[in-house]
């Protein structure tokens, strides 16, 4: 079977290989696994060698090495781990007669060897093995565009719509008109054209929404110039392959309408972009199903081609499984107790998982809110077709228990009352949303706010909180305690997984530079970790505002009317709290060390510095490296900025009367892992000589696991006494 060009491209660029046929050779063909052994290993939790199910693989290491040298993928993969552990085949083989076994745990095959003295260096390389459950399993190959795949998808949707109360949005208030997008694509058998939903009546209440990666400017998109022509007809063969495949899915699902951003929003029209951006949350929440082109890197990749298997190191391997089926004997009135057993053989596949996070859709910022808000999704992944709704998820193609045990995207709470109006905010903490969203790629830096605006609108609707450029007023001051982690960032890099453009680009002339708000995490490109808000106490550790911290005012002015969720013209925070000025020499040390750190970007360098009269050590993470002109002025000894530490949060003391019901999420090795005793901001002057107007330049944490914030022998309490209450404005 010919391989599409995009498969070859992905292999060359990222080391992924592809096959439709599992490996088989004379060395692995005679290996037989008993179904009972597979299932026994699947149930184990202790992972102890003495209780594992063993499968006979070879007479000796020598035979295994021979199989590897003759090209057997199974032994090549398993034996490579011995090399990496530094173990000698000559020592392992000893007298040449020791058998080689594969051991099973949790449905995974792992190379084993009966030499106890080497247990501490036992190989950890494994393969997943699917359990046949008494019948031959589905083939490795999956064709998501087949009639059978569409039949399965229609059943998923029908079942969800008819019997999943938790997948239904709260009922509309009396007199409220059901939502429908402004424009939709009508995708009948005779062509594709743009229509106004208001002209389509009740039929327009059922549509599919497409979630995909643009991967560059779109060859076909709706503009003011071609709007009238698109209402008449959009040539099907001119559409990018991903959109053509989405049309085929709609037809296969018997759904007449499709929403695609590039075609249903007038591109380049600032007014229409803003209007439609404000309805994004409704478009995905109310869609009958969202089609996710999960592994396509650009709009012309498509996603309906037959799936095989992607792998880095080891192709799937065809293994024989001894399947025992029991047949009852006797009459209808009396059934014999004895059971006859027949033995059949089913070929099974052993393979290495490709995690769902590797799919390109999961690295794009714009697609995050599309996945979170959708009630139902069909995800066309690299190896299978996956279904996910707010209640259950399933898959078509290569079935793997590991995939079925992990949800492909955050699941909204299924324990909520079906009529509960706080579906999103009661399920996913805002700090989690920040942490996940901020790791994703944005091709256009100014999309940092718009790409999250749909989720922010729903949060606001459910909680009534006031949005402040990525934060919530009601969560201050704790919400200001975020810090960058450039080491995990998926920000704008040269070696991006793909070169993509944003799905929406409101002309920059209509927006101000919201990165001027130094106190908001949207001001930097890197991944961000945020302190849990007061209403997220189940997430550890629990913090409260430091004594005497008070937020007098917090204001953000949007760049245009109605743009409070996706634009900023200006903003500031008027705050009072414990502060300590940093010495000029320490300020120079911070800036110079940051500038000389590898990468010189935010979050890549944690600096442990001594502050205070007692030289107490705190950890500082700067948001960004200093500019060249800043460094030059420091070298000349001029224009050295004054810097302060502002203490915002302290670790709350545990209630001694509370009993430990369950082991908390932050307990490691049966010991509670405490976070920093104090957290706060590193601030600096905006204008020299104006110490009342400051901007954020980083985050600091004081005392870690050795201190609980109340009593400490390493100087934490003494340092706290050196802070003085001040009122400043942070811009």
C-alpha positions in Angstrom: 0.0 0.0 0.0 1.4 3.4 -1.0 2.1 5.7 1.8 0.8 9.3 1.7 3.5 12.0 1.4 2.7 13.5 4.8 3.5 10.1 6.4 7.0 10.2 4.8 7.4 13.8 5.9 6.6 13.0 9.5 9.0 10.0 9.5 11.9 12.1 8.2 11.3 15.0 10.5 10.5 13.3 13.8 11.9 9.8 13.6 8.4 8.1 13.4 8.1 5.1 11.2 5.0 3.6 9.9 3.7 0.1 8.9 0.4 -1.6 8.0 1.8 -5.1 8.6 3.0 -6.4 12.0 6.4 -8.1 12.1 6.7 -11.9 12.0 9.7 -14.2 11.5 10.7 -17.8 12.4 12.1 -16.7 15.8 8.9 -15.1 17.1 6.4 -17.2 15.1 6.8 -20.2 17.4 6.3 -18.2 20.6 2.9 -19.1 22.1 1.3 -17.1 24.9 -1.5 -18.5 26.9 -4.5 -16.3 27.3 -4.7 -17.2 31.0 -1.2 -15.8 31.4 -2.1 -12.6 29.7 -5.1 -12.1 31.9 -3.2 -13.0 35.1 -0.5 -10.4 34.4 -3.2 -7.9 33.6 -4.6 -8.1 37.1 -1.3 -7.7 39.0 -0.7 -4.6 41.0 2.5 -5.4 42.9 4.8 -5.8 39.9 6.8 -8.5 41.7 8.9 -10.9 39.6 7.9 -13.9 41.8 4.2 -13.5 40.9 4.5 -12.6 37.3 3.3 -14.8 34.5 6.3 -16.0 32.4 6.3 -16.7 28.7 9.1 -18.9 27.2 11.0 -16.9 24.6 14.3 -18.6 23.9 16.5 -21.4 25.2 19.3 -19.0 26.0 20.6 -15.5 25.6 22.7 -16.8 22.7 19.6 -17.9 20.9 18.0 -14.5 21.6 21.1 -12.7 20.3 21.0 -14.9 17.1 17.3 -13.9 16.6 18.2 -10.3 17.0 21.1 -10.6 14.6 18.8 -12.2 12.0 16.5 -9.2 12.2 13.8 -10.3 14.6 12.2 -7.1 15.8 11.0 -8.6 19.1 14.5 -9.6 20.3 16.2 -6.6 18.9 13.9 -4.4 20.9 14.1 -6.4 24.2 17.8 -7.1 24.1 18.7 -3.5 23.5 17.7 -2.7 27.1 20.3 -5.1 28.4 23.0 -3.2 26.4 21.8 0.0 27.9 22.0 -1.4 31.4 25.6 -2.3 30.8 25.1 -6.1 31.3 27.3 -8.5 29.4 25.6 -11.2 27.3 28.5 -13.6 28.2 27.9 -13.2 31.9 24.1 -13.5 31.6 24.4 -16.6 29.5 26.8 -18.4 31.9 26.6 -22.0 30.9 24.6 -21.3 27.8 21.5 -23.2 28.9 19.5 -20.6 30.9 16.2 -20.0 29.3 15.0 -16.5 28.4 11.5 -15.5 29.5 9.2 -12.6 28.9 7.2 -11.6 32.0 3.8 -10.1 32.0 2.5 -7.3 34.2 -0.5 -5.1 33.5 -0.8 -6.6 30.0 2.8 -5.7 29.1 5.6 -8.1 28.0 8.9 -7.5 29.6 12.2 -9.3 29.1 13.1 -11.4 32.2 16.0 -13.6 33.2 16.3 -16.0 36.1 19.4 -14.5 37.6 18.5 -13.0 41.0 21.8 -11.1 41.3 20.9 -9.0 38.4 17.4 -8.0 39.6 18.6 -4.6 40.5 19.4 -4.0 36.9 16.5 -5.9 35.4 15.5 -4.5 32.0 12.5 -2.3 32.0 11.7 -2.3 28.2 8.3 -3.6 27.5 5.6 -4.1 24.8 1.9 -3.7 25.2 -0.1 -6.9 24.4 -3.8 -6.7 23.8 -6.0 -9.4 25.3 -8.0 -11.4 22.8 -10.9 -12.3 25.2 -11.7 -15.6 23.6 -12.0 -14.3 20.0 -9.5 -13.1 17.4 -9.0 -9.4 17.8 -9.6 -6.6 15.4 -7.0 -6.1 12.8 -4.2 -3.6 13.4 -5.2 -1.5 10.5 -8.2 0.9 10.9 -10.0 2.7 8.1 -11.9 5.6 9.8 -13.5 6.4 6.5 -15.1 3.0 6.0 -18.9 2.4 6.1 -18.3 0.3 9.3 -16.5 3.2 11.0 -19.3 5.6 10.2 -21.8 3.1 11.5 -19.9 2.9 14.8 -19.6 6.7 15.0 -23.4 7.1 14.4 -24.1 4.7 17.2 -21.8 6.6 19.6 -23.6 9.8 18.9 -27.1 8.3 19.1 -26.3 6.6 22.4 -24.9 9.8 23.9 -27.9 11.9 22.7 -30.5 9.5 24.0 -29.0 8.2 27.3 -26.3 10.4 28.7 -27.9 13.1 30.9 -24.5 14.5 31.9 -23.7 15.3 28.3 -26.7 17.7 28.0 -26.3 21.4 28.6 -28.6 23.1 31.1 -32.0 23.9 29.8 -32.5 27.3 28.2 -34.3 30.0 30.1 -37.9 30.6 29.0 -38.1 32.7 25.9 -34.5 32.1 24.9 -33.8 31.2 21.3 -31.6 28.1 20.7 -28.1 29.0 19.5 -26.8 28.4 16.0 -23.7 29.8 14.4 -24.1 32.8 12.1 -23.0 30.8 9.1 -22.6 27.1 8.3 -21.5 25.0 5.4 -24.2 23.0 3.8 -22.5 19.7 2.8 -25.1 17.8 0.8 -24.2 15.1 -1.7 -24.4 17.6 -4.6 -21.9 20.2 -3.3 -20.8 22.5 -0.6 -21.9 26.1 0.0 -22.1 28.7 2.7 -25.5 29.4 4.2 -27.0 31.7 6.9 -28.3 29.6 9.7 -31.2 31.9 10.2 -32.4 30.9 6.8 -32.2 27.2 7.5 -34.7 26.9 10.3 -34.6 24.2 12.9 -32.3 22.0 10.7 -29.5 24.4 11.5 -29.6 23.3 15.2 -27.6 20.1 14.2 -24.0 20.7 12.9 -20.5 19.3 13.2 -17.6 21.6 14.2 -14.1 21.0 12.9 -11.1 21.3 15.2 -7.9 21.3 13.1 -4.4 22.8 12.7 -4.2 25.4 9.9 -0.5 24.9 9.3 -0.2 28.1 7.4 -2.5 30.5 5.5 -5.5 28.8 4.0 -5.8 28.5 0.2 -9.6 28.7 0.4 -11.2 31.0 2.9 -14.2 33.3 3.1 -13.5 37.0 2.5 -15.6 40.0 1.7 -14.6 39.6 -1.9 -15.8 36.0 -2.3 -18.6 35.9 0.2 -21.4 36.1 -2.4 -19.7 33.3 -4.5 -19.4 31.1 -1.4 -23.1 31.4 -0.8 -23.6 29.9 -4.3 -21.0 27.2 -4.3 -17.5 26.3 -2.9 -15.7 23.9 -5.3 -15.2 20.7 -3.3 -12.0 19.8 -5.1 -10.4 23.2 -4.2 -10.9 22.7 -0.5 -7.9 21.5 1.6 -7.9 17.8 2.2 -8.7 18.1 5.9 -11.9 20.1 5.2 -12.8 17.7 2.4 -12.5 14.8 4.9 -14.6 16.7 7.4 -17.3 17.0 4.7 -17.1 13.2 4.1 -17.6 12.6 7.9 -20.7 14.8 8.0 -22.1 12.9 5.1 -21.2 9.6 6.7 -22.9 10.7 9.9 -26.0 12.0 8.1 -25.4 15.5 9.4 -26.1 18.2 6.9 -24.1 21.1 8.3 -20.4 21.8 9.1 -18.8 24.7 10.9 -15.2 25.5 9.8 -13.6 28.7 11.0 -11.8 29.6 7.7 -15.0 29.5 5.8 -17.7 30.4 8.3 -15.9 33.6 9.5 -15.1 36.4 7.1 -11.3 36.4 7.2 -9.7 39.9 7.3 -12.9 41.5 8.5 -12.2 42.9 12.0 -15.8 43.4 13.0 -16.9 39.9 11.9 -13.8 38.3 13.5 -14.6 39.9 16.9 -18.3 39.1 16.7 -17.7 35.4 15.8 -14.9 35.1 18.4 -17.4 36.0 21.0 -19.5 33.0 20.1 -16.8 30.4 20.0 -17.8 28.9 23.3 -21.3 28.4 22.0 -20.3 27.0 18.7 -18.3 24.1 20.2 -20.6 23.5 23.2 -23.7 23.3 21.1 -22.2 21.3 18.2 -23.7 17.8 17.8 -20.2 16.5 17.6 -16.7 18.1 17.1 -14.5 16.4 14.5 -10.9 16.6 15.6 -8.2 16.1 12.9 -5.9 15.2 15.8 -2.7 14.1 14.1 -2.8 16.3 11.0 -0.1 19.0 11.0 -1.7 21.2 8.4 -5.1 21.7 6.6 -4.0 19.8 3.5 -3.0 16.6 5.4 -6.4 15.1 5.6 -7.3 12.5 8.3 -9.5 9.7 6.7 -6.7 7.5 5.3 -6.4 4.0 6.6 -4.4 3.8 9.9 -1.6 1.4 10.4 0.9 1.8 13.2 3.4 4.5 14.0 6.5 3.6 16.0 9.8 5.0 17.0 11.8 1.9 18.0 9.8 -1.3 17.5 7.2 -2.2 15.0 4.1 -4.2 16.1 4.8 -7.9 16.4 2.4 -10.7 15.5 2.3 -13.2 18.4 0.4 -16.4 18.8 -2.1 -16.6 21.7 -3.5 -19.9 22.9 -7.2 -19.1 23.4 -9.3 -21.6 25.4 -13.0 -21.6 24.7 -15.4 -23.7 26.9 -18.4 -25.4 25.5 -21.3 -26.5 27.6 -22.6 -30.1 27.1 -25.8 -31.8 28.0 -29.5 -31.3 27.4 -31.6 -28.1 27.8 -33.0 -29.4 31.1 -29.8 -30.5 32.6 -26.5 -29.1 31.9 -23.3 -31.1 32.6 -20.9 -29.7 35.2 -17.9 -30.8 33.2 -16.8 -28.5 30.5 -15.2 -29.4 27.2 -12.2 -27.3 26.2 -11.2 -26.6 22.7 -8.0 -24.8 21.8 -7.7 -22.3 19.0 -5.0 -19.9 18.0 -5.4 -16.1 17.6 -2.7 -13.8 16.4 -2.2 -10.9 18.7 -0.1 -7.7 18.4 2.6 -6.5 20.7 3.4 -2.9 20.2 4.7 0.3 21.9 2.1 3.0 22.6 2.2 6.3 20.9 0.8 8.7 23.5 -2.2 10.9 22.6 -0.2 13.9 23.6 2.1 13.3 20.6 -0.8 14.2 18.2 -0.2 17.7 16.8 -3.6 18.9 17.8 -2.6 18.7 21.4 0.3 21.1 21.0 -1.8 24.0 19.6 -3.2 26.6 21.9 -6.3 27.4 19.8 -7.5 23.8 19.8 -7.4 23.5 23.6 -10.7 25.3 24.2 -12.3 23.5 21.3 -11.7 20.2 22.9 -12.6 21.3 26.5 -15.9 22.8 25.5 -17.1 20.1 23.1 -19.8 17.8 24.5 -19.0 15.1 22.0 -15.8 14.5 19.9 -14.6 12.2 17.2 -10.8 12.3 17.4 -9.0 11.0 14.3 -5.7 10.0 15.9 -2.6 8.6 14.4 -3.5 4.9 15.0 -7.3 4.9 15.7 -10.6 6.7 15.7 -11.5 7.7 19.2 -14.8 8.8 20.7 -15.1 11.1 23.7 -18.1 12.7 25.4 -18.7 14.1 28.9 -19.7 10.6 30.1 -17.7 7.9 28.3 -15.1 7.3 25.7 -14.4 4.5 23.3 -12.2 3.7 20.2 -12.4 2.0 16.8 -9.3 0.3 15.5 -6.4 -0.9 17.5 -7.8 -1.4 21.0 -5.4 -0.9 23.9 -6.4 -1.0 27.6 -3.8 1.7 28.3 -5.6 4.1 25.9 -9.0 3.3 27.4 -7.8 4.0 30.9 -6.7 7.6 30.2 -9.0 10.3 29.0 -7.6 12.1 25.9 -8.5 15.6 27.3 -9.8 16.8 30.7 -13.1 15.3 31.5 -15.9 17.5 32.8 -17.4 16.1 36.0 -19.9 13.3 35.5 -21.0 13.6 39.1 -22.7 16.9 38.5 -26.4 17.3 38.5 -27.5 17.3 34.9 -29.2 20.6 35.4 -26.1 22.2 37.1 -25.1 25.4 35.3 -21.5 25.3 36.6 -20.3 22.4 34.4 -16.8 23.7 33.4 -15.8 25.7 36.6 -16.8 22.8 38.9 -14.7 20.3 36.9 -11.4 22.0 36.0 -9.6 24.4 38.3 -8.5 27.6 36.5 -4.9 27.0 37.6 -5.0 23.7 35.7 -6.4 25.4 32.6 -3.5 28.0 32.8 -0.9 25.3 33.2 -2.2 23.2 30.2 -3.0 26.1 27.9 0.3 27.9 28.4 2.3 24.9 27.3 0.8 25.0 23.8 2.1 26.7 20.7 0.9 30.0 19.4 2.2 31.3 16.1 1.0 34.8 16.8 2.0 36.2 20.3 -1.0 38.5 20.5 -3.3 35.4 20.4 -2.4 34.5 24.0 -5.7 36.0 25.3 -8.1 35.4 22.3 -7.1 31.7 22.3 -8.5 31.2 25.8 -11.4 33.6 25.5 -14.1 31.0 24.9 -13.3 29.2 28.1 -13.0 32.5 30.0 -16.5 33.4 28.9 -18.0 30.2 30.2 -16.1 30.5 33.5 -17.5 34.1 33.8 -21.0 32.9 33.0 -20.8 30.1 35.6 -19.1 31.9 38.4 -19.8 35.6 37.9 -16.2 36.5 38.5 -14.5 39.5 36.8 -11.9 38.6 34.2 -8.6 40.4 34.4 -6.4 39.4 31.4 -6.0 35.7 32.2 -6.8 36.1 36.0 -9.9 36.6 38.1 -10.3 39.6 40.4 -11.9 37.4 43.1 -8.8 35.1 43.1 -6.4 37.9 43.9 -3.8 38.2 45.5 -3.1 34.4 45.2 -3.6 34.4 41.5 -0.6 36.7 41.1 1.6 33.8 42.3 2.4 32.2 39.0 5.9 31.3 37.7 7.4 30.4 34.3 8.9 27.1 33.4 10.7 27.5 30.1 11.9 23.9 30.2 8.4 22.6 29.5 7.3 25.4 27.3 5.8 24.8 23.9 6.2 28.4 23.1 7.3 29.8 19.7 10.5 27.8 18.8 12.6 27.2 15.7 12.1 23.5 16.0 8.4 23.6 16.2 6.5 20.4 15.5 5.0 22.2 12.5 4.9 25.7 11.2 1.4 26.8 11.8 -0.6 30.0 11.7 -3.3 31.0 14.2 -6.9 30.1 13.4 -7.9 33.7 14.1 -5.9 36.9 13.6 -7.7 40.1 14.5 -5.7 42.9 12.8 -3.1 44.1 15.3 -4.0 47.8 14.7 -7.1 47.2 16.7 -5.3 45.8 19.7 -2.9 47.3 22.2 0.1 45.4 23.6 -1.4 43.6 26.6 2.1 42.4 27.4 2.4 45.7 29.2 0.5 44.0 32.1 3.5 42.5 33.7 1.5 40.9 36.5 -0.5 38.6 34.2 0.9 35.3 32.9 -0.2 36.2 29.4 2.8 38.7 29.3 5.3 35.9 28.6 5.4 33.1 26.0 6.5 30.2 28.3 4.6 27.5 30.1 3.2 28.8 33.5 2.4 27.1 36.8 -0.2 28.9 38.9 -1.0 28.8 42.6 -4.3 27.2 43.2 -7.1 29.7 44.1 -8.8 29.7 47.5 -11.7 27.6 46.1 -9.3 24.9 44.9 -8.2 23.7 48.3 -8.1 20.1 47.2 -5.0 20.9 45.3 -1.8 21.0 47.3 -0.4 22.8 49.1 -3.0 25.1 50.5 -2.1 28.8 50.7 -3.7 31.9 52.0 -2.9 35.6 51.5 0.0 36.8 53.6 -0.9 39.1 56.6 -1.7 42.7 55.7 -1.9 42.0 51.9 -4.8 44.0 50.5 -5.8 44.7 46.9 -7.4 48.1 46.7 -8.1 48.2 43.0 -7.4 46.0 40.0 -8.4 47.4 36.6 -8.1 46.2 33.0 -9.4 48.3 30.1 -10.1 46.4 26.9 -9.0 47.6 23.6 -12.5 47.8 22.2 -16.1 47.5 23.5 -17.0 43.9 24.3 -13.3 42.8 24.2 -12.9 42.2 27.9 -12.0 38.5 27.3 -9.6 38.9 24.4 -8.0 42.3 24.4 -6.3 44.8 26.7 -5.5 48.5 26.3 -4.2 49.2 29.8 -4.4 48.0 33.3 -2.9 48.1 36.8 -3.2 46.7 40.4 -3.1 48.9 43.5 -1.9 46.6 46.2 -0.5 46.8 49.8 1.7 44.1 51.4 4.9 43.2 53.1 7.9 44.3 51.0 11.6 44.3 51.2 14.0 46.2 49.0 16.7 44.2 47.3 20.2 45.6 47.4 21.8 47.0 44.3 24.5 44.4 44.2 21.9 41.6 44.5 19.8 43.2 41.7 22.8 43.2 39.5 23.5 39.6 40.3 20.0 38.5 39.4 20.0 40.3 36.1 23.5 39.3 35.1 23.0 35.6 36.0 19.7 35.5 34.2 21.3 37.0 31.1 24.1 34.5 31.1 21.8 31.5 31.7 21.4 29.0 28.8 18.6 30.2 26.4 18.1 33.5 28.3 14.4 33.1 28.3 11.9 33.0 31.1 11.6 30.1 33.4 14.8 28.4 32.3 16.9 29.4 35.3 16.0 29.2 39.0 18.4 31.4 41.0 19.1 30.7 44.7 20.1 34.0 46.2 20.7 35.3 49.7 18.6 38.2 51.0 18.2 40.0 54.3 20.6 40.8 57.1 20.9 37.1 58.0 21.6 36.0 54.4 18.5 33.9 54.2 18.2 32.1 50.8 15.2 32.4 48.6 14.6 31.0 45.1 13.9 33.5 42.3 12.5 32.7 38.8 12.7 35.7 36.5 10.0 36.1 33.8 12.4 37.3 31.1 16.1 38.0 30.5 17.2 41.6 30.6 17.6 43.6 27.4 21.0 44.3 26.0 20.8 48.0 26.8 19.9 47.1 30.4 23.1 45.0 30.7 25.2 47.7 29.2 23.9 50.3 31.7 24.7 47.8 34.6 28.2 47.4 33.3 28.7 51.1 33.3 27.2 51.3 36.8 24.4 53.6 35.7 20.6 53.4 35.8 20.6 50.4 38.1 16.9 49.7 38.7 15.7 49.4 42.3 14.0 46.0 43.1 11.7 44.7 45.8 10.3 41.5 47.1 6.5 41.6 47.7 5.2 38.8 49.9 1.8 37.6 48.8 1.1 34.1 50.1 1.9 31.9 53.0 1.3 28.3 53.5 -1.9 27.8 55.6 -1.6 25.8 58.8 -3.5 22.5 58.8 -6.5 22.2 61.1 -5.4 19.9 63.9 -8.9 18.7 64.5 -9.3 17.4 61.0 -8.7 13.7 60.5 -6.8 12.4 57.5 -9.4 10.7 55.4 -7.3 9.9 52.4 -3.8 10.3 51.3 -3.6 13.7 49.8 -2.3 14.2 46.2 0.9 15.8 47.5 2.0 12.9 49.8 5.1 11.2 48.6 6.6 8.1 50.2 4.1 8.4 53.1 5.5 11.8 53.9 3.7 15.1 53.3 5.6 17.3 50.9 5.4 20.9 52.0 5.7 23.7 49.6 7.4 27.1 50.2 6.5 28.8 53.4 6.1 32.2 51.6 5.6 33.1 47.9 5.6 36.5 46.2 6.8 38.7 43.4 10.0 40.3 42.4 9.3 43.9 41.4 11.3 46.7 39.9 10.9 50.4 39.1 9.3 51.4 35.9 10.7 54.9 36.0 13.9 55.6 38.0 13.1 57.4 41.2 9.4 56.4 41.2 9.3 53.6 43.8 5.5 53.6 44.0 5.0 52.4 40.4 6.5 49.0 39.7 6.3 46.2 37.3 6.7 42.5 37.8 10.0 40.9 36.8 9.8 37.5 38.5 8.6 35.2 41.3 10.2 34.2 44.5 9.6 31.4 47.1 11.0 31.3 50.6 11.7 28.1 52.4 10.7 24.7 51.0 10.1 21.3 52.5 12.1 22.0 55.6 9.7 24.7 56.9 5.9 25.0 57.4 5.8 28.7 57.7 5.1 28.9 61.4 8.3 27.8 63.1 11.6 27.3 61.3 15.3 27.2 62.2 16.8 28.3 59.0 16.0 32.0 59.1 12.6 32.2 57.5 10.9 33.8 60.4 13.7 36.3 60.8 13.5 37.3 57.2 9.8 37.8 57.4 10.4 40.4 60.2 12.5 42.4 57.8 9.5 43.1 55.5 7.7 46.4 55.8 4.2 47.2 54.7 4.0 49.4 51.6 1.4 50.3 49.0 2.4 50.3 45.4 0.9 50.2 41.9 1.9 47.3 39.6 1.6 47.9 35.9 
